[in-house]
Structure formats: C-alpha cells, structure tokens
Amino acid sequence: MLDQPLTLPCGAVLPNRLAKAAMTEGLADPLGRPTAELEQLYRVWGAGGCGMLLSGNVQVDGDHLERPGNVILDRPADGAMVDALRRWTGVAKAGGSAFWAQLSHAGRQTMKPVNPHPKAPSAVKLGLPGGQFGEPVALTETEITDLIARFASAAHSCREGGFDGAQIHAAHGYLISQFLSPRSNQRSDQWGGSLENRARFLRAVVKATRAAVGPKFALSVKLNSADFQKGGFAFEDSQTVVGWLAEDGVDLIEISGGTYEQPKLLGIEGLEPVEQPGVKPSTLAREAYFVDFALAMKEAVKVPLMVTGGFRSRAAMEEALARGAADVIGLGRPLCVEPDGAARILAGAESLLRAEAGLGLFPAWLSFLKSVPALRAIDSFAGQYWFYAQISALGQTGLTAPERSVLAALREVEGGNKRWLGERAAAIGQR
C-alpha cells in the first residue's frame, strides 16, 4: 500500500505514499540562494526512497525569515537564482522523487535579530517569554496585496527552477496562520473578523499562485487542524477552510497543528492548551498525532490529505492509509538520522529509528525542571537544534552526526545564525 503511486487532481503522480516533510535547513547563502550544502542534503534525501520531497521554508520576504539561512524568493528569480534552483532540484529529483517548495512568511514569528518589528495581521505580540520576538506592526491593505503577489511570484520562480509543485505554508503560527487565528488577527476590515474574512488572505494567495503556475503544477497547502489554544483557530474552522480550499483547486492538503505558543507539532506543551470537540483523545497520545483530525476532514472533502507528525512504525503508516485518514504519510525528524528510512520501510522494515529519546538540555537528574512549562518548552526547542545540526552535517558531509550533544548543537546553530546575519547585512549593503 505504501508503495502505490498517487495521482493528484492536477495530473501529477507521486511514485509512492511517503514524503519527506518540510524541515528548516538553514543552508542558503547570505543572499538566500541554494548552496552546494543544500544540494548535498537533497542528494541524500532524494536517494532515500520518498516519493515526494518538501523543501524547508522558502521565504517570500527576506525581512521575515523563519530562521537565518532560509532560501529567499522575494523578487522574480534572475538567471543566477534560476540556475541555483535548477542545480538544487536536479539532484533532489535524480532518484525519481518529486520535489516541491514550501513557500512561507514568518510574520510575527520572525526573530528579533532578523527583524525587531515584523509585519503581521495585527499588532499582537507573540506570547512567549524570553524576548526573542519583536513588537509586530499591522500590515496595511497595500502591503497585504503585495504579499499575495509575492507568493505567486515565488511559486512561478520555483516552477522555472525545476520544482514539481509548491506548498503554501498556512500552519504553525506563521503569517497565513496568523490571519486565520482570531487570537492574532484582530482586524476589523475585509481581512479580519469572520472566518470568511480571516481566510480571505489564504484563498487569495492560492488563487494568485494557481494563476501564476498554471493548472498542471502541483499546489498544496499546509494547514493547522487546530491551534490548540483557547480562542484560536479551531478544528471546526479548519474543516470549513479545507472545504474552501477544495473549491479553490488545491491538489493536496497537509494536516498539522500548533504554533510557537502551542507547539503540538513538536510534541510539547505551550500556553493554554485546549482539546478539540469531536476528535478522539487518542490523537494527542499515540504515534500519529493528527490522524483523527484528518479522518474527520476526509468525511467532508475528497482532496488528498498528507498527515505528518509522529509516524515511526510501518503498521501505523499502513493503518492511516487503510482507514482513509491519509493519502500521503509525511516523515520528518526520523529522516534527519536515517535519511534512507523511507526506502527501508518500503523494503519491509517494521519501524524507523527514535533518535529523539533522551535529547534535551536537562539531564535525567534535572528532569524536575521540566515541570515548569517555560523550561519544558526551552528544553524541547533546544532538542530541536540537535536535528538542525544533523541536517547541517548531512549537507556538509552527507553523513549524520549522532554523537553531537544538544549543547554543542545549540552553540553551533546559534553561532552560525549570527555569522549568517552579519554576512547578509554586508552582502545586501554591497548589492
């Protein structure tokens, strides 16, 4: 079942049902262009057995990065950028995988060193301790219109650069997700208020992007099943938006959940958790986090769904497909330490490695610190840096570095971020 091809509404065919989910790479050069390290990374992943690869965040605005080192397409790609994109996509697709670009804008989730005053739907600051994120500024109508065009332009550049599809990132608390949530979108114009208004930006981006890339280019949306916060984007809202996206001609919808304030995608708690009515409580406790959400959505729409989050065993993957909860299984962290994991599963392996066991800043004898929500979140985000370091190692050497400690990874990533920002400032000044 996992090895069966999937034909999408646009006519594109995925050779099997396993996909490398989008994970931030941080390996672009200071002008946001793909590098030899990105090529090496996707050469490895492209040979790993997945039918489709999703890139990490490709940003449509260089002032609103998810992290330093993002690929940036904030203007129509020139010849040098198109060539760099084609080198990247060429090696990624050499093993037969499709390669899609994930298009994103971080909005208020832009870190302060990147932009101390990021643009967002409303001037509502991110509710996290530590002062890592600046004071957001509400977008004007003109800026909103410009951003819609930027998403479409970036998708067009991706098509020219050899990508087979694009995914619009409308989850995890980034800009489009901010428009969808009444917690972060407090506008009183046509872009805020009712769900129809809050979804207007996403739908406008989808329509403009489809017009820019044509009917045969695969177009996907990554959407939260819910924000898991009181007063946030709820599951019922997500179901309605999925129906609208089906009307708008999306080829695949990836179901995820959470934001930086409530990062369910990392399996950790944030602020004010809230359960969603009509969904089994097992969703949050078992291997595949979002299967029940996807199954409920499948009852309303026929658009193919991709479910990412927690999958490790072949049995769970096959069950999700058999139940009709998913058409594509997204794999993330396991492929950072076992880049050929998909091929192994397709060949009959029972499960992927669980490399995250034991990771974190605090050793077992300090585990009591994890009872403090803020420290628990910090510990989990620090563990995430270990995976960043694995991705970096794959890009630099083609091999993982499982012996690297979380603290070493933290120092490596933070040091790299600072160097990159300094180099970007110099490069932009010289351009």
N, C-alpha and C positions, 0 to 999 in steps of 0.2 A: 504493500500500500504506500509506504513512504517513497518507493522508487517510481511511482506512477507520475507521468507528466501532468501538468495543469495548463489548460488553455484559458486565458483571460478574456474578458469581453472585447478588448481591443484586437484580439487575434494573436497576441504574443503567447509563446509557450514556454513554461518553466519546465526543465527536464526532470525535476523531482520535487518533493514536497518539503525539503529542508532549505532554510535560508539563513545566511549569516545576518543577524540583526545589526542595526546601526550601533556602532560604538565609537566614541570620540577617539581620534588618533593623535592629534596634536603634532603632526609631522609635516605640515606645509611650510614653505619658506616665508620670510617676513612680508612678502607681498601677497601671500595667500595662494601661491601656486603649488601644485603637486610636485613632490620631490622624488629622488631615487629611493628614499626610505619608504615612501608610500607605495611606490611600485613594487619594492621587495615584499612589503607586507601583504599586498594583494596578490602577488605572485604565489605566495604561500597559501593564502586563504583560497585563491582561485583553484588551486590543485587539491583542495581539501574535501571535495565531494558535494558541496552545497549546490542546489540548482539555481539559487539566486544569491547574490551578494548585495547588501545595502551599505553604502558608504556611511561614514560618520557625518556629523553636521557640516554641510556646505552652506556657508553663511551668505545671505543676500545683502548684508550691510556690514562693512568692515569695522564700524564703530559699535557693533552689538554682537560680539563673539561669545560663543558658549565657553571657549577657553582659548588661550594663545595657541597658535599652530593650526587653527581651523583653515580649511580651504575656503577662499573668499571669491564669490562671483557677484560683486556689487555693481558691475558695469558690463556691457556686452563684451564677450571674450575677444581679445585681439589674437593675432596669429600665434604669438608665443604661448598664450594661455591655451588656445585650442590644441596646439602641439603637445603641451604638457598633459592636458586631459586625455588626448589620444594615446600617449605612452602609458598612462595610468590604466585606462580602460582596456588597452590592448593586452597587457599582461594579466589583468584580472580575468578576462574572458577567454584566455588561451586554453584553459582546461574544460571549456564548454559551459561555464556558468553565465547566467545573465548578470548584468551589473547595473544597479540603479543608484542614483544620487539622492541623498536625503537633504532637502532644502529647508533652511531654518533661519530664524531670527530670535535672539535670546530675549529681547525686550528687557523687562526689569530684572531678569536673571543674568544680566551682564555684570561681571565682577568689577568692582570699583577701579582696580588698576587699568582695566580696559576702557571704561567709561564711567566717570563718577556721577553722571546724570543721564542715564539711559532713557530712551523713549518707551512709553508703554501706553495702553489704552487710557489709563487714568493714573494720577499721581499717588498711587498706593504702594508704599514701600513693602518690600519683601519681609515677612515676619520671621526672621531668623536672627539669632544672636551672633555677635562677633564683628559686625560692621563690615562684612566682606562685600556688600552690595550697596550702591549709592542711592540717592534720592531720585526716583523716576520723575519724568516730565511727561505730561499728557500729549499725545500726538494730535496734530492739527488735521483737519479734513484733507488739506493738500498733501501732507505727509502720508496719510493713510492711502491716498490714491497712488502716490509714488511707490509705496511699498508693494502694492498689488502688482504694479508694473515690474518691480524688481524681481519678484518671484517668477513671473512669466519669462522675463529676460534670462534669468539664471537657468531655467529649465531649457530654454532654447539653446543656450550655450552648452548645456550638458548633452543635448541631442547632437549638436555639432561636434562635440568632443568624444562621441562614441558610446555614450551611455545608452542602455536599452529602455530605461524608464526613470521616473523621478518620484520621490515620495515627499509630500508636503507634511512637515512636522507640526502637528496641531495638538501635541501632548506634552506632558511632563512640565507644565508651567511656563513654557516658552511663549513667545509673543501671541501666536494664534490661540493657544490655550488660555492665555490671559484675557483675550477678547471673549472667549466662551464662558469664563467664570464670572458670576456676579460678585464674587469677593474682590477681584482685581479690575473688573470692568464696571465702573460706576458712572458711565457716560449717560447723558440724557438726550443725545442726538440719535441719528439713524443707526449708529454703531453700538448702542447700548440699551439696556432696559430689558425688553422681552427676549426670549431665546431666539426668535427670528432675527432680531436686530443684532444680538451678540454673535450669531453665526454668520452674519452678513459678510464679514471680512473673509472668513474661511471660504465661503461659497464664491465670493468674488475672485479670490486667489485661484481656486480650482478652475473657474470658467476662463479666466485670463490665461492660465497656464495651458489648458487644453487648446485654446485658440492659437497659442504660440508654438505648440509642438505637434499639432495635428492628431488625427483620430487613431493612428496606429502605434503611437508611442505610449508605453505603459504609464499610467498615472495612479498613484497611490496616496492615501492619507493615513498618517499615524494619529490615532485619536484615543484620548483617555476614556476608559469605561466609566471612570468617575475620578474626581479629585480626592475623595476620601476625607473631605473637610466639611464641617458644618457651614451651610450657606454657599457651598462651592458648586461646581459643575457636577450634577447628579447623574445616576445611571439612567433615569428616565429621560433626561436631557440628551444623553449620549445616544440612546435608542432613536430619538427623534432626528438628531443630526445625521446619524447613519442612513436613515431613510432619505433625507435630503441629498446626501452625497451620492446615493444610488441613482436618484433622479438626475444628478449633475454629470453622470457618466464616469464615475471613478471605477477603476479596474480592480483594486484590492484595497481593503481597509485593515490596517494593523491595530489590534486592540492592546492597549497597555493601561497604565494608570498611575496617578500620583503626581506630585510636584516637588520642588526642592523643600517646601514646607511640610509635605507629607509624602515622603519618597517610598511609596509602596513598591516601586519598580526595583528598589534595592533590598526589599525585604526588611525594612526598618520602619520605625515609627517616627512621626514628626509632631505636629501640633494638632490638637482637637480631632482625633480620629473619629470617623462616623461610619457605621455599617450602611449598606445599601439595601433597601427593601426589595424582595422578590428574587434575591440571589442567595444561593446556598452558602452557609457559613464556612463550608469546607474550602471555598475558594481561597481564603486567606491563609489556610493552614497546610495545604498539601503542595505537591510538587508544582503543578501548573497553575500559577496564580490567577489567571484571567479566563480560564476555560468556561466557567459557568456564565460569566458575563457574555462571552462570545456566543455560547449556546442560546442564551435568551435573545440575543440580537439576530441570530440566524432564523429565528421564528418569524421575524418581521421582514427581512430583506434577503435577497439571493446573491448579493455581491460577495465574491470570495473574501474570506477573512484569514488574516495571519495572526497567530497568537504567539506572543513572546513572553518569557518570564518563568524561570524555574525548571524548565524541562531538562531532565538528565537521563531518564530511562527510555529505552525504545518502547516498552509497553505503554508508558504514559503518552508518548507521541502517537502511537498507533491508535490508542483509545480515543484521543482527541479527534483524530481523523474519522474514525469509525462512528463516533457519536454525532458527527456533523458539526462539531463545535469549531473546527478549524479546517481550512483547506491547505494552509502552509504553516509549518512549525518554525518559529524563529529561535535561533540559538545565539547566545551572546557570550557571556563570560567563559563557558567551557572551551570555546574556540580560541581563547587567549592562551590557554595552556595545553590544549590538544587541538591544534589547527586542522588536523585531518579527522576530527571527531565525527563529522558527518559521513565520511567515507567508511569509517569503522562501523557506525550504526547501520548503514546501508548494507554492509557486508555481514551483518548479523550480531554485532556486539550488543550486549544487553544494556550497557549504560555508558555515559560519559564520566569523566573524572569530576570529583567535587573538590576542586582546588581551594575553595574559599574556607574550608574547615580550619579553624584556628587562627585566621587572619584577624588583624586589628591592632590598634595602638596599645591596648591594655592587656597584659598577660593574665593568665587564669587567676593568679592570686590577687589581682586587682579587679576581678570581674564585678565586685560590688559597685564599682564606679558606673557600670552600665545601667544601674537602676536610676541614674539621673538622665532624663530624656535628652538634654542638650549634649551630654558627654557620649551618650549612646549614638547619637547622630554623628558626632565628630569622629568617633571610633569607626563607624561604618564608612564614612566618606574617606577616611584615611586608608581603610582597606581597599577602597575603590582605586586609590592611587597605585596600589600594587598591580592591579590589572593594567593601568596606564603604562606602568613600567614594562609589563610583559609585551604589550603592543609595541612599545618603543624598541624593545630588544628584538622582536620579530622583524621590525623594519630595518634595524641596523645590521643584524647578523643572520636573519632567517631562522633563529632558534629562540626558544623561550629561556627565561632566567628564573626558574622556580626557587633557587636558593636566596634570591634577593629578599631582604627583610622589608617590612612595611615602612619602618623609619627611613631606610635607605631609599626606598621608592619615593617617599614623601619629599625627601631632600632633593632627589634627582628631578622630580617633576616640578617642584617649586622653583628650583634653580633654573631649569630650562624655560619656564614661563617668563621669569624676569629677563633672561637673556633675549628671548624672542621679542618681548615688548620693546626692549631697548633697540634691537636691530630693526624692528618695524618702524619705530619713530624715525630712525636715521634714514631708512630706505624711502619712507614717504616724503621726508624732507628733501631728498635728492631727486625724487621723481619729477 
